[in-house]
Amino acid sequence: MVDIFEPAEEVSQQEARSRQASCRVGTTTTDVRVSLREVAAALAALTNEPHPLA
């Protein structure tokens, strides 16, 4: 799995920190509450495979 804050190509530490900072600018968070069944249904839809809880 690739971490979005770890650049895939070789860059300097300063450039990496700059990219991390630019990723955070203008972002917002939202609290979302979902049930286990909704998560299972979303997973089933994303993987295109049945899920026992969906």
VENHU-V459415 format. One record per residue. N is the residue number from 1. RES is the residue in one letter. PSI is psi in degrees with one decimal (999 if undefined). Layout:
n->N res->RES psi->PSI
n->N res->RES psi->PSI
This chain:
n->1 res->M psi->137.3
n->2 res->V psi->128.5
n->3 res->D psi->127.1
n->4 res->I psi->-17.5
n->5 res->F psi->-0.9
n->6 res->E psi->107.1
n->7 res->P psi->139.3
n->8 res->A psi->-37.5
n->9 res->E psi->163.6
n->10 res->E psi->121.2
n->11 res->V psi->163.8
n->12 res->S psi->161.0
n->13 res->Q psi->-41.4
n->14 res->Q psi->-43.4
n->15 res->E psi->-39.8
n->16 res->A psi->-44.2
n->17 res->R psi->-38.2
n->18 res->S psi->-42.2
n->19 res->R psi->-39.3
n->20 res->Q psi->-44.4
n->21 res->A psi->-40.2
n->22 res->S psi->-26.7
n->23 res->C psi->-29.6
n->24 res->R psi->-16.3
n->25 res->V psi->127.6
n->26 res->G psi->9.1
n->27 res->T psi->151.6
n->28 res->T psi->160.7
n->29 res->T psi->152.3
n->30 res->T psi->131.8
n->31 res->D psi->128.3
n->32 res->V psi->129.6
n->33 res->R psi->124.7
n->34 res->V psi->157.5
n->35 res->S psi->166.1
n->36 res->L psi->-38.0
n->37 res->R psi->-38.1
n->38 res->E psi->-39.2
n->39 res->V psi->-43.4
n->40 res->A psi->-40.3
n->41 res->A psi->-40.7
n->42 res->A psi->-42.7
n->43 res->L psi->-42.7
n->44 res->A psi->-40.2
n->45 res->A psi->-40.1
n->46 res->L psi->-37.5
n->47 res->T psi->-11.1
n->48 res->N psi->32.2
n->49 res->E psi->147.0
n->50 res->P psi->147.8
n->51 res->H psi->136.9
n->52 res->P psi->-25.0
n->53 res->L psi->-7.9
n->54 res->A psi->999
